[in-house]
Amino acid sequence: AFDPGPLAHGAPEGSLERVLAQTTVLLLTEAEAGDVLDRVASGGRPTPRTDVGADAVPGPGALIRTLRGLGPQVVVLKRGPAGAVAAGPDGTVTVPGFPVTVRDTTAAGDAFDAAFLVALASGADLQTALLLANAAGALAVTRVGTGTALPGAAEVAAFLEERGMAPPAVLRRLSGVGGGIPETEDPWRAG
């Protein structure tokens, strides 16, 4: 898995292409996707962004198709409060975000990525993995800090239940809800 973060524009020449060709799961925001594609299109040379604005970034479908063409089997676009879009060999899914009161966005991407990857590795489909990732990211922004802001699986299960949603089976197994693993062995909290 690879999340280039906001620093893709500073990657050494040619490195993004090599990394993307070996990437199975690519997770990034729409703006980061635009930066990655700009860097790849320029042959890896730094290019100043002059097209800043809402109209500057292509839609999620075009970004995902282009990025998948560079190697990743699964591409996930994180869209903040708007949720997320993921595409893989079996199609594309969109999951809306959760309305929450934002206190600090610092750990949102890390929480999202961790939840998505643990869910996927535990057998969840893209739809379920995105749901859990959106919930984890939403929970993270309601807290201040980084490591301490990352929710565990049981917290994500409770967050979904508070919103009238039954936690998916994969989350029940991970969270200890209904006989799953104890919170002390939660893979989302593994150090």
C-alpha positions in Angstrom: 0.0 0.0 0.0 1.2 3.5 -0.7 -0.1 6.9 0.4 2.1 9.6 -1.1 0.7 12.3 1.2 1.0 16.0 0.3 4.7 15.7 -0.6 4.4 13.9 -3.9 5.6 17.0 -5.8 9.0 16.6 -4.1 9.6 12.9 -5.0 12.9 12.3 -6.9 12.7 12.2 -10.7 11.2 8.9 -11.9 10.5 7.5 -8.4 6.7 7.8 -8.4 6.4 5.8 -11.6 8.5 3.0 -10.2 6.6 3.0 -6.9 3.2 3.1 -8.6 4.1 0.2 -10.8 4.7 -1.9 -7.7 1.7 -0.6 -5.7 -1.3 -2.8 -5.0 -3.4 -0.3 -3.0 -3.0 3.5 -3.6 -4.7 5.8 -1.1 -4.7 9.6 -1.6 -6.8 12.7 -1.7 -8.0 14.2 -5.0 -5.5 17.1 -4.7 -2.7 14.6 -4.0 -3.8 12.6 -7.1 -3.5 15.7 -9.2 0.0 16.3 -7.8 1.0 12.7 -8.6 -0.3 12.8 -12.1 1.3 16.2 -12.7 4.7 14.8 -11.5 4.3 11.7 -13.7 3.2 13.7 -16.8 6.3 15.9 -16.4 8.6 13.0 -16.5 9.3 13.4 -12.8 10.5 16.9 -13.0 9.1 19.4 -10.5 6.2 21.4 -12.0 4.7 24.4 -10.2 1.0 24.2 -9.9 -0.6 27.2 -11.6 -4.0 25.7 -12.1 -5.1 25.9 -8.4 -8.8 25.9 -7.9 -11.8 23.7 -7.8 -11.9 23.3 -11.6 -8.2 22.3 -11.7 -8.5 18.7 -10.7 -10.4 16.2 -12.9 -13.3 14.3 -11.5 -12.8 11.2 -9.4 -13.5 8.8 -12.2 -10.9 10.3 -14.5 -8.3 10.4 -11.7 -8.9 6.8 -10.7 -8.8 5.5 -14.3 -5.5 7.3 -15.0 -3.9 6.2 -11.7 -5.0 2.6 -12.1 -3.3 2.7 -15.5 0.0 3.4 -13.8 -0.1 0.1 -11.9 -2.2 0.1 -8.7 -4.9 -2.6 -8.5 -7.0 -0.6 -6.1 -7.1 3.2 -6.0 -8.8 5.0 -3.1 -9.6 8.7 -3.3 -10.2 10.3 0.1 -12.7 13.1 -0.1 -12.9 14.3 3.5 -16.5 15.1 4.5 -17.7 13.9 1.1 -16.6 10.4 1.8 -14.4 8.3 -0.5 -14.3 6.5 -3.8 -12.5 3.3 -4.5 -11.9 1.3 -7.7 -10.5 -2.1 -8.1 -10.7 -5.0 -10.5 -14.4 -5.6 -9.6 -15.6 -2.1 -10.1 -16.0 1.3 -8.4 -17.7 2.1 -5.1 -18.6 5.4 -3.4 -19.3 5.8 0.3 -20.5 9.1 1.8 -18.7 10.7 4.7 -20.1 11.1 8.2 -21.1 14.5 9.5 -19.0 15.3 12.6 -17.7 18.3 14.4 -14.1 18.7 13.4 -11.5 19.5 16.1 -8.3 18.5 14.3 -7.7 16.9 10.9 -4.1 15.8 11.7 -4.7 12.1 12.1 -7.6 11.7 9.6 -5.7 10.2 6.7 -3.7 7.8 8.9 -6.9 6.6 10.6 -8.6 6.2 7.2 -5.7 4.3 5.7 -5.2 2.0 8.7 -8.9 1.1 8.9 -9.2 0.5 5.1 -6.1 -1.7 5.0 -7.0 -3.8 8.0 -10.5 -4.3 6.7 -9.3 -5.3 3.3 -6.7 -7.6 4.7 -9.4 -9.2 6.9 -11.5 -10.1 3.9 -13.8 -7.1 3.6 -15.0 -6.0 0.2 -14.3 -2.4 -1.1 -17.7 -1.1 0.1 -17.2 -2.3 3.6 -13.5 -1.3 3.8 -14.5 2.3 2.7 -17.3 2.4 5.2 -15.0 1.5 8.1 -12.3 3.8 6.8 -14.7 6.8 6.6 -15.9 6.0 10.1 -12.3 5.8 11.5 -11.4 9.1 9.7 -14.5 10.8 11.0 -13.8 9.7 14.5 -10.2 10.8 14.3 -11.1 14.4 13.4 -13.3 14.7 16.5 -10.2 14.4 18.6 -7.0 16.5 19.0 -3.7 14.9 18.4 -2.2 12.1 16.3 -1.6 8.7 17.8 -4.1 9.2 20.6 -6.7 10.3 18.0 -6.6 7.0 16.1 -9.7 5.0 17.0 -9.7 1.3 17.8 -12.0 -1.2 16.1 -14.4 -1.3 19.1 -14.7 2.5 18.9 -15.5 2.3 15.1 -18.2 -0.3 15.9 -19.7 2.0 18.5 -19.6 5.0 16.1 -21.5 3.0 13.5 -24.1 1.7 16.1 -24.7 5.3 17.3 -25.7 6.1 13.7 -28.1 3.2 13.5 -25.7 1.0 11.4 -24.9 -2.6 12.3 -21.1 -3.1 12.4 -20.1 -5.3 9.4 -19.0 -8.9 10.3 -15.4 -8.1 9.7 -15.5 -5.3 12.3 -17.3 -7.5 14.8 -14.5 -10.0 14.5 -11.8 -7.3 14.9 -13.5 -5.3 17.7 -14.5 -7.9 20.2 -18.2 -7.0 19.6 -20.0 -10.3 19.5 -17.0 -12.5 20.5 -14.3 -11.0 18.4 -10.7 -10.2 19.5 -10.1 -8.2 22.7 -9.3 -4.5 22.4 -5.8 -5.1 23.8 -5.0 -7.2 20.6 -6.7 -4.8 18.2 -4.7 -4.8 15.0 -5.7 -1.1 14.5 -3.8 -0.3 17.7 -0.8 -2.6 17.1 2.5 -0.7 17.6 
